[in-house]
Each structure stands twice: as C-alpha cells, then as structure tokens.
C-alpha cells in the first residue's frame, strides 16, 4: 500500500510503469506497511 505525498490518498495497487497518484498525479508516494496484527502466545 502506498500513500500519496500530496493528497494523502491511499493507493492499494500500484502500476510499475505508472508510479504516480491516480487522484492528483503526484509522483512521490510513500510506502506504507499494512497494519498486521501479530499473533502472540503468552504462556
Ligand atoms: Zn495524490
């Protein structure tokens, strides 16, 4: 998942050749890690 550096739009799927925001056309996107809940076992 990516976040646009300008309009903060979230881009789930990013084309390799078209790396820009589909909303505003801004080229700088920030890679965002999806919040994955870790399964922790507590003894
Ligand atoms: Zn944008």
mmCIF file of the protein (N, C-alpha, C, O) and its ligand, coordinates in Angstrom:
data_MODEL
# 
_entry.id   MODEL 
# 
loop_
_entity.id 
_entity.type 
_entity.pdbx_number_of_molecules 
1 polymer     1 
2 non-polymer 1 
# 
_entity_poly.entity_id                      1 
_entity_poly.type                           'polypeptide(L)' 
_entity_poly.nstd_linkage                   no 
_entity_poly.nstd_monomer                   no 
_entity_poly.pdbx_seq_one_letter_code       
;(UNK)(UNK)(UNK)(UNK)(UNK)(UNK)(UNK)(UNK)(UNK)(UNK)(UNK)(UNK)(UNK)(UNK)(UNK)(UNK)
(UNK)(UNK)(UNK)(UNK)(UNK)(UNK)(UNK)(UNK)(UNK)(UNK)(UNK)(UNK)(UNK)(UNK)(UNK)(UNK)
(UNK)(UNK)(UNK)(UNK)(UNK)(UNK)(UNK)(UNK)(UNK)(UNK)(UNK)
;
_entity_poly.pdbx_seq_one_letter_code_can   XXXXXXXXXXXXXXXXXXXXXXXXXXXXXXXXXXXXXXXXXXX 
_entity_poly.pdbx_strand_id                 A 
# 
loop_
_entity_poly_seq.entity_id 
_entity_poly_seq.num 
_entity_poly_seq.mon_id 
_entity_poly_seq.hetero 
1 1  UNK n 
1 2  UNK n 
1 3  UNK n 
1 4  UNK n 
1 5  UNK n 
1 6  UNK n 
1 7  UNK n 
1 8  UNK n 
1 9  UNK n 
1 10 UNK n 
1 11 UNK n 
1 12 UNK n 
1 13 UNK n 
1 14 UNK n 
1 15 UNK n 
1 16 UNK n 
1 17 UNK n 
1 18 UNK n 
1 19 UNK n 
1 20 UNK n 
1 21 UNK n 
1 22 UNK n 
1 23 UNK n 
1 24 UNK n 
1 25 UNK n 
1 26 UNK n 
1 27 UNK n 
1 28 UNK n 
1 29 UNK n 
1 30 UNK n 
1 31 UNK n 
1 32 UNK n 
1 33 UNK n 
1 34 UNK n 
1 35 UNK n 
1 36 UNK n 
1 37 UNK n 
1 38 UNK n 
1 39 UNK n 
1 40 UNK n 
1 41 UNK n 
1 42 UNK n 
1 43 UNK n 
# 
loop_
_struct_asym.id 
_struct_asym.entity_id 
A 1 
B 2 
# 
loop_
_chem_comp.id 
_chem_comp.type 
_chem_comp.mon_nstd_flag 
UNK 'L-peptide linking' . 
ZN  non-polymer         . 
# 
_pdbx_entity_nonpoly.entity_id   2 
_pdbx_entity_nonpoly.name        ? 
_pdbx_entity_nonpoly.comp_id     ZN 
# 
_pdbx_nonpoly_scheme.asym_id         B 
_pdbx_nonpoly_scheme.entity_id       2 
_pdbx_nonpoly_scheme.mon_id          ZN 
_pdbx_nonpoly_scheme.ndb_seq_num     1 
_pdbx_nonpoly_scheme.pdb_seq_num     101 
_pdbx_nonpoly_scheme.auth_seq_num    101 
_pdbx_nonpoly_scheme.pdb_mon_id      ZN 
_pdbx_nonpoly_scheme.auth_mon_id     ZN 
_pdbx_nonpoly_scheme.pdb_strand_id   A 
_pdbx_nonpoly_scheme.pdb_ins_code    . 
# 
loop_
_atom_site.group_PDB 
_atom_site.id 
_atom_site.type_symbol 
_atom_site.label_atom_id 
_atom_site.label_alt_id 
_atom_site.label_comp_id 
_atom_site.label_asym_id 
_atom_site.label_entity_id 
_atom_site.label_seq_id 
_atom_site.pdbx_PDB_ins_code 
_atom_site.Cartn_x 
_atom_site.Cartn_y 
_atom_site.Cartn_z 
_atom_site.occupancy 
_atom_site.B_iso_or_equiv 
_atom_site.pdbx_formal_charge 
_atom_site.auth_seq_id 
_atom_site.auth_comp_id 
_atom_site.auth_asym_id 
_atom_site.auth_atom_id 
_atom_site.pdbx_PDB_model_num 
ATOM   1   N  N  . UNK A 1 1  ? 0.836  -1.188  0.000   1.00 0.00 ? 1   UNK A N  1 
ATOM   2   C  CA . UNK A 1 1  ? 0.000  0.000   0.000   1.00 0.00 ? 1   UNK A CA 1 
ATOM   3   C  C  . UNK A 1 1  ? 0.879  1.248   0.000   1.00 0.00 ? 1   UNK A C  1 
ATOM   4   O  O  . UNK A 1 1  ? 1.911  1.299   0.668   1.00 0.00 ? 1   UNK A O  1 
ATOM   5   N  N  . UNK A 1 2  ? 0.456  2.235   -0.749  1.00 0.00 ? 2   UNK A N  1 
ATOM   6   C  CA . UNK A 1 2  ? 1.216  3.480   -0.836  1.00 0.00 ? 2   UNK A CA 1 
ATOM   7   C  C  . UNK A 1 2  ? 0.336  4.659   -0.469  1.00 0.00 ? 2   UNK A C  1 
ATOM   8   O  O  . UNK A 1 2  ? -0.886 4.623   -0.615  1.00 0.00 ? 2   UNK A O  1 
ATOM   9   N  N  . UNK A 1 3  ? 0.989  5.702   0.010   1.00 0.00 ? 3   UNK A N  1 
ATOM   10  C  CA . UNK A 1 3  ? 0.253  6.924   0.341   1.00 0.00 ? 3   UNK A CA 1 
ATOM   11  C  C  . UNK A 1 3  ? 0.852  8.082   -0.451  1.00 0.00 ? 3   UNK A C  1 
ATOM   12  O  O  . UNK A 1 3  ? 2.069  8.266   -0.486  1.00 0.00 ? 3   UNK A O  1 
ATOM   13  N  N  . UNK A 1 4  ? -0.006 8.841   -1.072  1.00 0.00 ? 4   UNK A N  1 
ATOM   14  C  CA . UNK A 1 4  ? 0.430  9.988   -1.849  1.00 0.00 ? 4   UNK A CA 1 
ATOM   15  C  C  . UNK A 1 4  ? 1.014  11.057  -0.938  1.00 0.00 ? 4   UNK A C  1 
ATOM   16  O  O  . UNK A 1 4  ? 0.463  11.349  0.124   1.00 0.00 ? 4   UNK A O  1 
ATOM   17  N  N  . UNK A 1 5  ? 2.134  11.638  -1.359  1.00 0.00 ? 5   UNK A N  1 
ATOM   18  C  CA . UNK A 1 5  ? 2.780  12.656  -0.543  1.00 0.00 ? 5   UNK A CA 1 
ATOM   19  C  C  . UNK A 1 5  ? 2.083  14.003  -0.604  1.00 0.00 ? 5   UNK A C  1 
ATOM   20  O  O  . UNK A 1 5  ? 2.416  14.911  0.158   1.00 0.00 ? 5   UNK A O  1 
ATOM   21  N  N  . UNK A 1 6  ? 1.148  14.137  -1.477  1.00 0.00 ? 6   UNK A N  1 
ATOM   22  C  CA . UNK A 1 6  ? 0.472  15.414  -1.647  1.00 0.00 ? 6   UNK A CA 1 
ATOM   23  C  C  . UNK A 1 6  ? -0.951 15.410  -1.090  1.00 0.00 ? 6   UNK A C  1 
ATOM   24  O  O  . UNK A 1 6  ? -1.304 16.232  -0.244  1.00 0.00 ? 6   UNK A O  1 
ATOM   25  N  N  . UNK A 1 7  ? -1.754 14.475  -1.578  1.00 0.00 ? 7   UNK A N  1 
ATOM   26  C  CA . UNK A 1 7  ? -3.160 14.469  -1.166  1.00 0.00 ? 7   UNK A CA 1 
ATOM   27  C  C  . UNK A 1 7  ? -3.481 13.378  -0.159  1.00 0.00 ? 7   UNK A C  1 
ATOM   28  O  O  . UNK A 1 7  ? -4.626 13.232  0.270   1.00 0.00 ? 7   UNK A O  1 
ATOM   29  N  N  . UNK A 1 8  ? -2.451 12.607  0.219   1.00 0.00 ? 8   UNK A N  1 
ATOM   30  C  CA . UNK A 1 8  ? -2.586 11.551  1.234   1.00 0.00 ? 8   UNK A CA 1 
ATOM   31  C  C  . UNK A 1 8  ? -3.556 10.448  0.833   1.00 0.00 ? 8   UNK A C  1 
ATOM   32  O  O  . UNK A 1 8  ? -4.093 9.739   1.684   1.00 0.00 ? 8   UNK A O  1 
ATOM   33  N  N  . UNK A 1 9  ? -3.772 10.314  -0.459  1.00 0.00 ? 9   UNK A N  1 
ATOM   34  C  CA . UNK A 1 9  ? -4.642 9.243   -0.920  1.00 0.00 ? 9   UNK A CA 1 
ATOM   35  C  C  . UNK A 1 9  ? -3.910 7.918   -0.815  1.00 0.00 ? 9   UNK A C  1 
ATOM   36  O  O  . UNK A 1 9  ? -2.707 7.838   -1.060  1.00 0.00 ? 9   UNK A O  1 
ATOM   37  N  N  . UNK A 1 10 ? -4.636 6.896   -0.455  1.00 0.00 ? 10  UNK A N  1 
ATOM   38  C  CA . UNK A 1 10 ? -4.035 5.580   -0.341  1.00 0.00 ? 10  UNK A CA 1 
ATOM   39  C  C  . UNK A 1 10 ? -4.182 4.828   -1.657  1.00 0.00 ? 10  UNK A C  1 
ATOM   40  O  O  . UNK A 1 10 ? -5.269 4.728   -2.227  1.00 0.00 ? 10  UNK A O  1 
ATOM   41  N  N  . UNK A 1 11 ? -3.052 4.303   -2.118  1.00 0.00 ? 11  UNK A N  1 
ATOM   42  C  CA . UNK A 1 11 ? -3.051 3.541   -3.364  1.00 0.00 ? 11  UNK A CA 1 
ATOM   43  C  C  . UNK A 1 11 ? -2.750 2.089   -3.030  1.00 0.00 ? 11  UNK A C  1 
ATOM   44  O  O  . UNK A 1 11 ? -1.644 1.752   -2.609  1.00 0.00 ? 11  UNK A O  1 
ATOM   45  N  N  . UNK A 1 12 ? -3.719 1.258   -3.217  1.00 0.00 ? 12  UNK A N  1 
ATOM   46  C  CA . UNK A 1 12 ? -3.550 -0.146  -2.866  1.00 0.00 ? 12  UNK A CA 1 
ATOM   47  C  C  . UNK A 1 12 ? -2.737 -0.874  -3.921  1.00 0.00 ? 12  UNK A C  1 
ATOM   48  O  O  . UNK A 1 12 ? -1.817 -1.629  -3.606  1.00 0.00 ? 12  UNK A O  1 
ATOM   49  N  N  . UNK A 1 13 ? -3.087 -0.639  -5.168  1.00 0.00 ? 13  UNK A N  1 
ATOM   50  C  CA . UNK A 1 13 ? -2.386 -1.303  -6.247  1.00 0.00 ? 13  UNK A CA 1 
ATOM   51  C  C  . UNK A 1 13 ? -1.644 -0.271  -7.088  1.00 0.00 ? 13  UNK A C  1 
ATOM   52  O  O  . UNK A 1 13 ? -2.220 0.710   -7.557  1.00 0.00 ? 13  UNK A O  1 
ATOM   53  N  N  . UNK A 1 14 ? -0.357 -0.521  -7.261  1.00 0.00 ? 14  UNK A N  1 
ATOM   54  C  CA . UNK A 1 14 ? 0.459  0.457   -7.962  1.00 0.00 ? 14  UNK A CA 1 
ATOM   55  C  C  . UNK A 1 14 ? 1.069  -0.163  -9.214  1.00 0.00 ? 14  UNK A C  1 
ATOM   56  O  O  . UNK A 1 14 ? 1.703  -1.217  -9.160  1.00 0.00 ? 14  UNK A O  1 
ATOM   57  N  N  . UNK A 1 15 ? 0.870  0.497   -10.311 1.00 0.00 ? 15  UNK A N  1 
ATOM   58  C  CA . UNK A 1 15 ? 1.438  0.031   -11.564 1.00 0.00 ? 15  UNK A CA 1 
ATOM   59  C  C  . UNK A 1 15 ? 2.928  0.344   -11.592 1.00 0.00 ? 15  UNK A C  1 
ATOM   60  O  O  . UNK A 1 15 ? 3.346  1.432   -11.196 1.00 0.00 ? 15  UNK A O  1 
ATOM   61  N  N  . UNK A 1 16 ? 3.716  -0.594  -12.051 1.00 0.00 ? 16  UNK A N  1 
ATOM   62  C  CA . UNK A 1 16 ? 5.172  -0.402  -12.060 1.00 0.00 ? 16  UNK A CA 1 
ATOM   63  C  C  . UNK A 1 16 ? 5.606  0.703   -13.026 1.00 0.00 ? 16  UNK A C  1 
ATOM   64  O  O  . UNK A 1 16 ? 6.597  1.395   -12.791 1.00 0.00 ? 16  UNK A O  1 
ATOM   65  N  N  . UNK A 1 17 ? 4.870  0.852   -14.084 1.00 0.00 ? 17  UNK A N  1 
ATOM   66  C  CA . UNK A 1 17 ? 5.235  1.859   -15.080 1.00 0.00 ? 17  UNK A CA 1 
ATOM   67  C  C  . UNK A 1 17 ? 4.571  3.209   -14.792 1.00 0.00 ? 17  UNK A C  1 
ATOM   68  O  O  . UNK A 1 17 ? 5.016  4.258   -15.258 1.00 0.00 ? 17  UNK A O  1 
ATOM   69  N  N  . UNK A 1 18 ? 3.508  3.144   -14.019 1.00 0.00 ? 18  UNK A N  1 
ATOM   70  C  CA . UNK A 1 18 ? 2.764  4.367   -13.746 1.00 0.00 ? 18  UNK A CA 1 
ATOM   71  C  C  . UNK A 1 18 ? 2.787  4.647   -12.253 1.00 0.00 ? 18  UNK A C  1 
ATOM   72  O  O  . UNK A 1 18 ? 1.782  4.511   -11.555 1.00 0.00 ? 18  UNK A O  1 
ATOM   73  N  N  . UNK A 1 19 ? 3.968  5.044   -11.783 1.00 0.00 ? 19  UNK A N  1 
ATOM   74  C  CA . UNK A 1 19 ? 4.114  5.270   -10.348 1.00 0.00 ? 19  UNK A CA 1 
ATOM   75  C  C  . UNK A 1 19 ? 3.766  6.706   -9.981  1.00 0.00 ? 19  UNK A C  1 
ATOM   76  O  O  . UNK A 1 19 ? 4.641  7.525   -9.696  1.00 0.00 ? 19  UNK A O  1 
ATOM   77  N  N  . UNK A 1 20 ? 2.517  6.981   -9.996  1.00 0.00 ? 20  UNK A N  1 
ATOM   78  C  CA . UNK A 1 20 ? 2.044  8.282   -9.541  1.00 0.00 ? 20  UNK A CA 1 
ATOM   79  C  C  . UNK A 1 20 ? 0.625  8.156   -9.011  1.00 0.00 ? 20  UNK A C  1 
ATOM   80  O  O  . UNK A 1 20 ? -0.100 7.203   -9.298  1.00 0.00 ? 20  UNK A O  1 
ATOM   81  N  N  . UNK A 1 21 ? 0.268  9.150   -8.233  1.00 0.00 ? 21  UNK A N  1 
ATOM   82  C  CA . UNK A 1 21 ? -1.033 9.117   -7.588  1.00 0.00 ? 21  UNK A CA 1 
ATOM   83  C  C  . UNK A 1 21 ? -2.159 9.200   -8.623  1.00 0.00 ? 21  UNK A C  1 
ATOM   84  O  O  . UNK A 1 21 ? -2.167 10.101  -9.462  1.00 0.00 ? 21  UNK A O  1 
ATOM   85  N  N  . UNK A 1 22 ? -3.094 8.275   -8.563  1.00 0.00 ? 22  UNK A N  1 
ATOM   86  C  CA . UNK A 1 22 ? -4.218 8.304   -9.510  1.00 0.00 ? 22  UNK A CA 1 
ATOM   87  C  C  . UNK A 1 22 ? -5.189 9.438   -9.228  1.00 0.00 ? 22  UNK A C  1 
ATOM   88  O  O  . UNK A 1 22 ? -6.007 9.787   -10.078 1.00 0.00 ? 22  UNK A O  1 
ATOM   89  N  N  . UNK A 1 23 ? -5.098 10.011  -8.034  1.00 0.00 ? 23  UNK A N  1 
ATOM   90  C  CA . UNK A 1 23 ? -6.025 11.084  -7.660  1.00 0.00 ? 23  UNK A CA 1 
ATOM   91  C  C  . UNK A 1 23 ? -5.539 12.442  -8.161  1.00 0.00 ? 23  UNK A C  1 
ATOM   92  O  O  . UNK A 1 23 ? -6.296 13.189  -8.781  1.00 0.00 ? 23  UNK A O  1 
ATOM   93  N  N  . UNK A 1 24 ? -4.266 12.757  -7.888  1.00 0.00 ? 24  UNK A N  1 
ATOM   94  C  CA . UNK A 1 24 ? -3.767 14.093  -8.215  1.00 0.00 ? 24  UNK A CA 1 
ATOM   95  C  C  . UNK A 1 24 ? -2.572 14.069  -9.174  1.00 0.00 ? 24  UNK A C  1 
ATOM   96  O  O  . UNK A 1 24 ? -2.164 15.109  -9.692  1.00 0.00 ? 24  UNK A O  1 
ATOM   97  N  N  . UNK A 1 25 ? -2.017 12.882  -9.404  1.00 0.00 ? 25  UNK A N  1 
ATOM   98  C  CA . UNK A 1 25 ? -0.918 12.777  -10.345 1.00 0.00 ? 25  UNK A CA 1 
ATOM   99  C  C  . UNK A 1 25 ? 0.450  13.050  -9.742  1.00 0.00 ? 25  UNK A C  1 
ATOM   100 O  O  . UNK A 1 25 ? 1.443  13.157  -10.461 1.00 0.00 ? 25  UNK A O  1 
ATOM   101 N  N  . UNK A 1 26 ? 0.500  13.162  -8.432  1.00 0.00 ? 26  UNK A N  1 
ATOM   102 C  CA . UNK A 1 26 ? 1.756  13.428  -7.745  1.00 0.00 ? 26  UNK A CA 1 
ATOM   103 C  C  . UNK A 1 26 ? 2.646  12.189  -7.814  1.00 0.00 ? 26  UNK A C  1 
ATOM   104 O  O  . UNK A 1 26 ? 2.179  11.056  -7.692  1.00 0.00 ? 26  UNK A O  1 
ATOM   105 N  N  . UNK A 1 27 ? 3.927  12.432  -8.011  1.00 0.00 ? 27  UNK A N  1 
ATOM   106 C  CA . UNK A 1 27 ? 4.824  11.302  -8.256  1.00 0.00 ? 27  UNK A CA 1 
ATOM   107 C  C  . UNK A 1 27 ? 5.445  10.705  -6.999  1.00 0.00 ? 27  UNK A C  1 
ATOM   108 O  O  . UNK A 1 27 ? 5.901  9.561   -7.005  1.00 0.00 ? 27  UNK A O  1 
ATOM   109 N  N  . UNK A 1 28 ? 5.459  11.471  -5.944  1.00 0.00 ? 28  UNK A N  1 
ATOM   110 C  CA . UNK A 1 28 ? 6.108  10.965  -4.733  1.00 0.00 ? 28  UNK A CA 1 
ATOM   111 C  C  . UNK A 1 28 ? 5.085  10.230  -3.857  1.00 0.00 ? 28  UNK A C  1 
ATOM   112 O  O  . UNK A 1 28 ? 4.134  10.809  -3.331  1.00 0.00 ? 28  UNK A O  1 
ATOM   113 N  N  . UNK A 1 29 ? 5.334  8.942   -3.735  1.00 0.00 ? 29  UNK A N  1 
ATOM   114 C  CA . UNK A 1 29 ? 4.448  8.118   -2.923  1.00 0.00 ? 29  UNK A CA 1 
ATOM   115 C  C  . UNK A 1 29 ? 5.243  7.471   -1.801  1.00 0.00 ? 29  UNK A C  1 
ATOM   116 O  O  . UNK A 1 29 ? 6.401  7.090   -1.974  1.00 0.00 ? 29  UNK A O  1 
ATOM   117 N  N  . UNK A 1 30 ? 4.612  7.359   -0.674  1.00 0.00 ? 30  UNK A N  1 
ATOM   118 C  CA . UNK A 1 30 ? 5.270  6.744   0.463   1.00 0.00 ? 30  UNK A CA 1 
ATOM   119 C  C  . UNK A 1 30 ? 4.771  5.317   0.651   1.00 0.00 ? 30  UNK A C  1 
ATOM   120 O  O  . UNK A 1 30 ? 3.573  5.039   0.614   1.00 0.00 ? 30  UNK A O  1 
ATOM   121 N  N  . UNK A 1 31 ? 5.725  4.436   0.851   1.00 0.00 ? 31  UNK A N  1 
ATOM   122 C  CA . UNK A 1 31 ? 5.349  3.049   1.056   1.00 0.00 ? 31  UNK A CA 1 
ATOM   123 C  C  . UNK A 1 31 ? 4.807  2.890   2.470   1.00 0.00 ? 31  UNK A C  1 
ATOM   124 O  O  . UNK A 1 31 ? 5.403  3.341   3.448   1.00 0.00 ? 31  UNK A O  1 
ATOM   125 N  N  . UNK A 1 32 ? 3.678  2.245   2.538   1.00 0.00 ? 32  UNK A N  1 
ATOM   126 C  CA . UNK A 1 32 ? 3.023  2.082   3.821   1.00 0.00 ? 32  UNK A CA 1 
ATOM   127 C  C  . UNK A 1 32 ? 2.829  0.604   4.115   1.00 0.00 ? 32  UNK A C  1 
ATOM   128 O  O  . UNK A 1 32 ? 2.308  -0.155  3.297   1.00 0.00 ? 32  UNK A O  1 
ATOM   129 N  N  . UNK A 1 33 ? 3.263  0.222   5.306   1.00 0.00 ? 33  UNK A N  1 
ATOM   130 C  CA . UNK A 1 33 ? 3.048  -1.168  5.704   1.00 0.00 ? 33  UNK A CA 1 
ATOM   131 C  C  . UNK A 1 33 ? 1.634  -1.332  6.235   1.00 0.00 ? 33  UNK A C  1 
ATOM   132 O  O  . UNK A 1 33 ? 1.187  -0.547  7.072   1.00 0.00 ? 33  UNK A O  1 
ATOM   133 N  N  . UNK A 1 34 ? 0.943  -2.327  5.764   1.00 0.00 ? 34  UNK A N  1 
ATOM   134 C  CA . UNK A 1 34 ? -0.394 -2.584  6.290   1.00 0.00 ? 34  UNK A CA 1 
ATOM   135 C  C  . UNK A 1 34 ? -0.311 -3.042  7.738   1.00 0.00 ? 34  UNK A C  1 
ATOM   136 O  O  . UNK A 1 34 ? 0.552  -3.846  8.090   1.00 0.00 ? 34  UNK A O  1 
ATOM   137 N  N  . UNK A 1 35 ? -1.191 -2.543  8.560   1.00 0.00 ? 35  UNK A N  1 
ATOM   138 C  CA . UNK A 1 35 ? -1.161 -2.921  9.983   1.00 0.00 ? 35  UNK A CA 1 
ATOM   139 C  C  . UNK A 1 35 ? -1.584 -4.363  10.187  1.00 0.00 ? 35  UNK A C  1 
ATOM   140 O  O  . UNK A 1 35 ? -2.768 -4.702  10.162  1.00 0.00 ? 35  UNK A O  1 
ATOM   141 N  N  . UNK A 1 36 ? -0.595 -5.186  10.386  1.00 0.00 ? 36  UNK A N  1 
ATOM   142 C  CA . UNK A 1 36 ? -0.872 -6.610  10.581  1.00 0.00 ? 36  UNK A CA 1 
ATOM   143 C  C  . UNK A 1 36 ? -0.815 -6.934  12.072  1.00 0.00 ? 36  UNK A C  1 
ATOM   144 O  O  . UNK A 1 36 ? 0.178  -6.674  12.750  1.00 0.00 ? 36  UNK A O  1 
ATOM   145 N  N  . UNK A 1 37 ? -1.892 -7.496  12.545  1.00 0.00 ? 37  UNK A N  1 
ATOM   146 C  CA . UNK A 1 37 ? -1.947 -7.875  13.956  1.00 0.00 ? 37  UNK A CA 1 
ATOM   147 C  C  . UNK A 1 37 ? -1.146 -9.151  14.170  1.00 0.00 ? 37  UNK A C  1 
ATOM   148 O  O  . UNK A 1 37 ? -1.439 -10.196 13.588  1.00 0.00 ? 37  UNK A O  1 
ATOM   149 N  N  . UNK A 1 38 ? -0.157 -9.044  14.995  1.00 0.00 ? 38  UNK A N  1 
ATOM   150 C  CA . UNK A 1 38 ? 0.659  -10.226 15.264  1.00 0.00 ? 38  UNK A CA 1 
ATOM   151 C  C  . UNK A 1 38 ? 0.008  -11.123 16.311  1.00 0.00 ? 38  UNK A C  1 
ATOM   152 O  O  . UNK A 1 38 ? -0.574 -10.679 17.301  1.00 0.00 ? 38  UNK A O  1 
ATOM   153 N  N  . UNK A 1 39 ? 0.144  -12.390 16.027  1.00 0.00 ? 39  UNK A N  1 
ATOM   154 C  CA . UNK A 1 39 ? -0.406 -13.339 16.980  1.00 0.00 ? 39  UNK A CA 1 
ATOM   155 C  C  . UNK A 1 39 ? 0.680  -13.737 17.981  1.00 0.00 ? 39  UNK A C  1 
ATOM   156 O  O  . UNK A 1 39 ? 1.676  -14.375 17.640  1.00 0.00 ? 39  UNK A O  1 
ATOM   157 N  N  . UNK A 1 40 ? 0.450  -13.345 19.188  1.00 0.00 ? 40  UNK A N  1 
ATOM   158 C  CA . UNK A 1 40 ? 1.465  -13.590 20.217  1.00 0.00 ? 40  UNK A CA 1 
ATOM   159 C  C  . UNK A 1 40 ? 0.898  -14.565 21.252  1.00 0.00 ? 40  UNK A C  1 
ATOM   160 O  O  . UNK A 1 40 ? -0.198 -14.398 21.788  1.00 0.00 ? 40  UNK A O  1 
ATOM   161 N  N  . UNK A 1 41 ? 1.683  -15.553 21.487  1.00 0.00 ? 41  UNK A N  1 
ATOM   162 C  CA . UNK A 1 41 ? 1.258  -16.517 22.502  1.00 0.00 ? 41  UNK A CA 1 
ATOM   163 C  C  . UNK A 1 41 ? 1.913  -16.204 23.841  1.00 0.00 ? 41  UNK A C  1 
ATOM   164 O  O  . UNK A 1 41 ? 3.135  -16.102 23.953  1.00 0.00 ? 41  UNK A O  1 
ATOM   165 N  N  . UNK A 1 42 ? 1.097  -16.060 24.811  1.00 0.00 ? 42  UNK A N  1 
ATOM   166 C  CA . UNK A 1 42 ? 1.621  -15.770 26.142  1.00 0.00 ? 42  UNK A CA 1 
ATOM   167 C  C  . UNK A 1 42 ? 1.445  -16.986 27.057  1.00 0.00 ? 42  UNK A C  1 
ATOM   168 O  O  . UNK A 1 42 ? 0.335  -17.473 27.276  1.00 0.00 ? 42  UNK A O  1 
ATOM   169 N  N  . UNK A 1 43 ? 2.525  -17.434 27.555  1.00 0.00 ? 43  UNK A N  1 
ATOM   170 C  CA . UNK A 1 43 ? 2.460  -18.618 28.422  1.00 0.00 ? 43  UNK A CA 1 
ATOM   171 C  C  . UNK A 1 43 ? 2.210  -18.241 29.879  1.00 0.00 ? 43  UNK A C  1 
ATOM   172 O  O  . UNK A 1 43 ? 2.127  -19.118 30.739  1.00 0.00 ? 43  UNK A O  1 
HETATM 173 ZN ZN . ZN  B 2 .  ? -2.341 12.386  -4.676  1.00 0.00 ? 101 ZN  A ZN 1 
# 
